[in-house]
Amino acid sequence: MKRFPTLLTCGALALYILIGGNLTVQAQPKIVVGIMVDQLRSDYMEKYKSLFGNGGFRKLLDEGLVYTNGTYNFVSPDRSSATATLYSGTEPAYHGIIGNRFMERNSLKVRSCVDDSDCSGVNTFDGSSPANLLVTTIADELKIASRGQSLVFSVAPDRDMAVLAGGHAADAVIWMNDMDGRWASSSFYGEMPRWLNTSYMRERMRMTTFAADKWTPYFPISSYVYPLSEGKPQSFGYSFSTRDAKLFKTSGLVNEQITDMAKVCLASSSFGRDNTPDLLCVGYYAGNYDHRSESEAPIELQDIYCRLDRTIADLIQAVETRVGAGNALFFVASTGYSDVHQPSVGDYHLPTGEVRMERYNVLLNMYLSAIYGKSEYVDASYLNQIYLNHSSLERFQIKMSDVQERCVEFLTQVKGIKHVYGSMDLMGNKSDNAMRNAYHNERSGDIILEIAPGWSLIDTRWGEQAYYCRSLVPVPILFFGKGITPGVHSAPAAIESVAPTVATLLNISIPNACAVPPLSY
């Protein structure tokens, strides 16, 4: 089918006028590749650069546009909220993805942010869709601008990352099933593309390809950087079975599987074969193996970075082979967090403690009952969010603002709780901007707790435990390819600015909830 050329939209025109730019329409890239790397850190990229080749990170850093100090304008980003923010250009307050999982207020059940019971899974029992993503993304705007002719394909280790990157109108979204590692998708995306529906690909979708793989160090053990502790780190060797899918997805091999699938997409579809840009969304993993700390598995973490470097080089080469060097645009970002590990506090006499949510829910309910009369004022909690019983408040004719003030007054006296925020204050602009941007009125709790650094929050009902730390996670933002002038910027750059930057380079409308200007390129 013949595609329609993308037009310079009113949104892009207005943007050029607002930023005082020259209105010159350059040829668009044939392929745009968005790369979101879970837990990628700028400091680790520098620390392990001796392990890198010439075609991956070094190429991006030397020939690309680099922002070394990327920032998220909301507290506690995770994989899902960060991915939604990168592609939509706005915060959870608008896009609605407040975390990997959230409590559904009506049912008081915790669900994945991409769960959708109206959809059926392909090679998975989980029905998934981007229905909870409440705004448009780069992918959506590209589809709209091209009248549906641009192709959008998304592949990632985890379904939330793949679904949220692909947006609402993707042609195909693929991830690795947690249960057995098979490639999975959802009926939301309709029939599988023909190139995914061949007998060969159907077999690949059914079978687990990683079970025969063994992960050993890429380099001789002497090539790796040793930590401060005495003693030489030991080598490693891991084998995986179909029962180890979640574990495999934290290994140095998972990114190779992701790239292989992305290359199949390039080779088997019409990606980059006309003048309408296509979008390939790729999710990678750069946390440590089995979510261990660097001190527990130092060689594994380094090996993940050196293999990720070569995987990115492989992807760049495949794309440039497809459309020619200089005809593709790449952008790379990090999810902006890192797995937090509680040290052995007993050995070092560190200040610490536990905030047990079920216990505090009971105490808070007793406190409110003593003031307003006996009732169930606390419905439930999930992690650091408390959901009040709105029916009880209505029955006793208690104003939400009054009861929240009482909750704040009580909970601020609890050891281990640094700050307490009521939803009324968050909605009324009476609190910290980063906290307000992380709050969504339909999905967040009525009371939000900030746990003191060094303390653990334990939510036994949902089997959740989190150790709190406010340490800075250095976030890289990189652009490479068509329309990009190489350079390095150390000034803070908001992740929210990536979407409008890419939209401007494509001459399409900026996503509909994005209110930040593009970065200089």
N, C-alpha and C positions, 0 to 999 in steps of 0.2 A: 504494500500500500504506500502511495506517495505521501510524504510528510509535508506539512506546511512550515515555512520558515518562521522562526520566532520573531515577533514584533517588539520594538522598543516600547514598553508599557508606560502608562501615565505615571505609575509609581516610581519607575526608574528615572523618568524624565524629571519629576519633582525632586527626586533625591539629588540629581546632578545640579539642579538650580540651587537647592538649599546648601550644598557643600561648595558651591562656587566652582565646580569642575567644568572642563571643556566638554561640550557635547559632541564627542566623536565616537561613532559606533564602530568598534573593531570587530574583526571576525571572531566568532565565539569558539570556544574549545569544542572539539568533537565529543570528548568524554570528560566528565567531571568525576573525580574520585574523592569521596569523603571518607577519611579514616579516623575513627574514634578508638583510642587505645585505653582500655581499662587500667587505671592506676599508673600510667606512664608518668615519669618524673624527670624534670629537667636536670636535677642534680645527679641522678643515676645515669642519664645520657652522657653527662660529662665524666662521671666517675669511671664508666666502663668503656669509654671511647676507644681505648687501645684494642678492644675486641671487635671493633666494627670494620667492615669492608669499605669499599669506595662507592657502592651504588645505592646504599640505603640512607641511614641517618646522615652520613657525611655529605652525600649529594644534596639532601634537603637543607642541611645547615650551611653548606658552602654556596649553593646555587639558588637557594630559596629565600623567601622573606620570613624572618624569624622574630617572633615576639617571645622573649624569655620569661616574661612575668605575666602570664595569663591569670585571670581572676574570675571567680564565680561571685555574682552579686547576691548570693543567698547562702545561708548557713547549711552545713552538712550535706553537700552534694553526694550522691551515690551514682551507681551505674545508670539507673533509669532516669533520674531527674537530670543528670548531666547530659545524657544523650538527647533527651527532649529539648533541653536548653540549647545545645549546639545547633540542632537543625531547625528550631523554631525562632531562635533569637530572642527569647524571653524567659522569664523565671516561672517557677511552680505556681506563683500567685495567679498567673494567667494560663499557662499551658496545662496545669492540673495534675502533673505527675510529681507528687510530693515525695516519692520514694519507690524503691523496688516493690514494696508491698505497702498496703494501707488498709485501715479498717473501714469497711463499708458500714456507714452509720445505721442504715435500716435493719441490716441483719446482724450487726455486731460481729461479723466474720472478717478475718484477715484474708485478703486476696492479692494476687499479683496485679500490678498496674496494667497488664495487658490481657488479663483473663476476660473471656467473653463466652458466656454459656450459649449464646445464639450461634456460635460457630463450632464446627467440628475440626479436630486436628487431623493432620496428615502425618502418619507415623508417630503420633503422640496422642495421648488422651486429653491433652489440654487444648481447649478452644481459645483462640487468641485473635485479637484485633487491636487497632489503634483507637478504639472508640473512646477511651479515657483521655486521649490527647485532644484537648479542646480548641486548638488553634491550628493554623496551617504551618507547613514546613517548607524548606527549600524544595524538597521533592514535589510537594503539592503544587507550589507556584510554578515550577517548571512544567508540570503536566498541564496546568491551566494555560500557560503562555503558549505552549506548543499544540494546544487543542488535543491533548492526549497522545501526541505522536512521539514525544520523548520517552525513552525506555528508562525505567527505574528498577534496579535490582539491589537487594540488601541481603548480606550474609554476615553472620556473627556467631560466636560460640553460644550465646544465650538469647532466648527468644525476645526478652524485653528490649535488648539492644538492637536486634534485627528489626523488630516491628516498629519501634519508635523512630529509627533512622529512615525506614522506608516510607513513613508517612501514611496517608489515607488512600493513596491511589497507586501504590507500587504494583509493578507487573509480577514480581516474584519476591518473596521474603523467605529465607531459609536459615535455619539454625540447627544446632546439635541437640537432640533429645537428651534430657538429663537421665533418663532411665537406662538407655542402652547405646547412646551415642549416634543413633541413626539420624540422617538429615531429615528434618521435620518442617512442616509448614502448616497453613490453616486454610480452611474453606473460604475464609473471608476474601482471599485473593483470587477466587474463582478457579478455573481449570489451570493446571500447570502449563507453563509455556511449552511449546512443542519440543524445544531442545532439552527440557527437563523430563519430558514424557516419553523419551525413547526407551527401548528395552534396556539399553546399557545404563542409562541414568536411573531408570526405575530400580535396577539391580543395585546400583550404588546407593540409592535412597533407602533400600531395604537393609543392606548389609552394613556391618560395622567394619570400617577400614583400619581403625587404629589398633585393634586387638593384637595384631601381629607386630606392632611397632615396639621397640625398646628405646627408651630415652637414656642416653649416656652423654657425657660432656662432648661438645662440638670440638673443642681444642684439647690438647694435652693439659693435665691438671696444673702444670707449672705456668701456664699462660694466664691463669686467673689471678685477680687481685685478692690478697689475703686481708682479713679483718684485723682489728687491733688485738684481739685475744691471742694468746700464745698458742703455738701448735699449728701444724699444717692442716687445712681443711681436707676432709676425705672426699674421694671421688664418689660418684653415685651411679646407679643403674636401676631404672624402673620399668617394669612391664605392666601392661594393662589388659584387663578383660572387659567384656561388655558391661559388667557390673560397676566398672570404675569410670563411668562417663564423666561424672562431676570432677573426679580427681584428674582425669586426662585433660579436662578443660582448663586446668591450672598448670599444665606441664609446658615445657618448651616446644612440644610438637604440635600443639593445637593450632597455632597460627599458620603452620604449613598446610594443614587441612583446609583452613579458611581460604587461604590464597589459591589452593588447588581448585576449590569450587568457584572462586571469582574468575579464574582463568578459563574454566569450562564455560562460564557465562559469556566471556569475551569471544571465545572461539566458536561457540555454537549458536550465537544470536546475531542480530544485525547491529549490535553496539558499534557506534562510531562510523557507520557506513553511509551517512548522508550529512546534510548541513544542520540538522537539528540535534542539539546537544543531548547526550544521555548521561544518566547519573548512576554511578556504582557506589553503594555505601558498604563499607567494610569495617567490621568490628574485630579488634584484636585484644589480647590479654597480656599485661605486663606486671601483674602482681607476682608474688612468690608462690612456689609450689605448695599446694595444700594449704594456702593462706598462712604459711609459717612466717616467722620473723626473719630478717636478714641474718641475724646471728645464728639462728637454727639451721638455715639452709643457704649459706652464702654463695656456694658454687652454683646451685640451682638457679638462683635469681640472676646471676651474671650470665648464665647460659641462656636463660629466657630472653635477656636483652640482646645477646649476640645473635641468637636465632631469629628474633624479631627483626633485627637490622637486615639480615639476609632475606627474610620473607618480604619486607617492604621493597628491597631492591628487586626481587623477583617480580613483584606486582608492577612496579614502575616500568621495568623492561617489557613485561607483557603488554601493558597499555600502550607504551610508545611504539612497540612493534606493530600493534594493531592500527594506530592512527598516525604514526610518525612523531618524532621528537618535536616538541613545541606545539603540538595540537591537543594536548591534554592539560587539565588543571587539577592539581592535587591540593587538598587541605587536610591538615592533621591536628588533632587536639587530644587532650587527656580528660578523663572523667573527674580529675581534680581532688581525688581523695586517695588514701592509701590504707590498707588493712592496719588496724591499730592493735598492738599486742601489749598485754599487761606484763610488766616485768616481774621478776620474782621479788616482790616487795619485802618479804621477810628478810631477805639477805641484805637489803640496803636501807631498811628502815624508812621507806618512802611513805608519804601521806596518802592514804587510800581508804576505801570503805565500799559498802554496797548500798544501793538504793533499790529496795525490793518493792515493785509496783503494787503487787496484790496487798501487801501490808499497808502501804500508804493509802491505797484506795479505801480500805476498811476504816482507817483512822480519819480520813477526810470525810467519809460518810457519817461517822459518829459525830464529828465536829459540826457538820451542817445540820444533823438531826437535833443536836442540842440547841441550835439557834432557831431553826425554822419548824421543828416538829419532826417526829420520827417518820422516816421514809427512805426510799432508795434514791439518793441524789446522784450517785455515781453509777453510770451504766457499765462502763468498761474502760480499759486502757490498752494501748498498744505502744510498746517502747516508751518514749517520753511524752506521749500524748494521752490526756484524760478526756473521756467523753461523758458529759453530764446527762442526766435523765431529764429531757425537756418536758416530758409529760408530768413529772413530779413538780417541776417548777411552775408549770401552767396551773396545776391543780391547787397549789398553795399561793398562786398569784405572786410569785417571786420574780423580780426582774433579773434577767441574765447578768446585767452589769453589776448588780448588788451581790449575787452569789459568786461571781468571778472575783470580785474584790475580796470577799471572805476567803476564797480558795487561795488567792495570792498571799493574803495575810497569814494564813496557816502554813502553807507549804514553804514559804521563804524562811521559816524557822527550822525547817528540817535539815539536818546535817547532810552534806553531799549535794544539795540543790543550790546552784549558784544564782539562778534567776528563774522567775515564774512569769509567764505571759498569758493573759486572758485574750480570747479571740476578739472581744469587743475593742480592746486597745489595739490589737493588730490590725483590725479593719478600720479603726479610726485614726490611723497614722500617729499613734502615741507611743511607738516603740522603735527599737532599732531597725534600720532599713533592711539589713540583711536578714533579720528574723522575719520581718513583714513579707519580704519577697519569697520566703520559703513556705508561707502559710497560704492555704486555699480554703475558702469558706465552706465548700461542700465536702471536703475530704479530710481536713485537719481536725484535730481535737478542739475542745473548748478551752482546755488548759494545756499549755506547752511548757515543759520543764527544760531548763538548761542544766545539765549535770556537771558538777565540778570536775576539772581535769584531774585524772588519776583515780577517779571513782568508777565503779562498775554499776550499770543498770541491769537488773535481772527481772525478766517478765516470764515467770514460770508457766503461765497459762499458754503462752504461744511458743515456749521453748526458746526464747530470745535472751541473749546476754550481750551487752556492749560495753567496752571499755572506752572511756572518754578522754580525748586528747585534743588540744587546740593547736598543735604544731603545724606550721605552714607546710603545705605540699606544693612545691614549685611546679607550675603548669606550663608546658610549652604550647605555642600555637605556631604552626608552620604552613606557608603557602609555597607552592612550586609549580612552574609551568607557564602556560599561556597567559599573558597579561600581567605577569608578576615581575617586579624589579627587585633583584636580590638586595638584602640589607638586614641589619640586626637592630632591634629596638628593645631597650630595657625598661621603658616606661610601662606601667600597668596597662594591660589590654583586656577588656572584658570578653569572655567567651561569647556572650550575647552578640558581640560585634561581628562574629564570623559569618553568620547567616546573611546579614545585609551586605557584607563584602562580597560574598559569592553571588548573591542576587544581582548586585551591581555589575560584576564582571560578566554575568550572563545576560544583562539587559532585561531582567524580568522583575516582577513586583516583589517587594520585600514581604516576608511572611506577615500575616495580618495582626499579630500582637507584638511585633518587634518595634520598639521605639528608640533604638540606639543607632547612632550613625555608623557607617562602615569604617573599617580601618584604612589607613593609607597604604597603597600598594604600588 
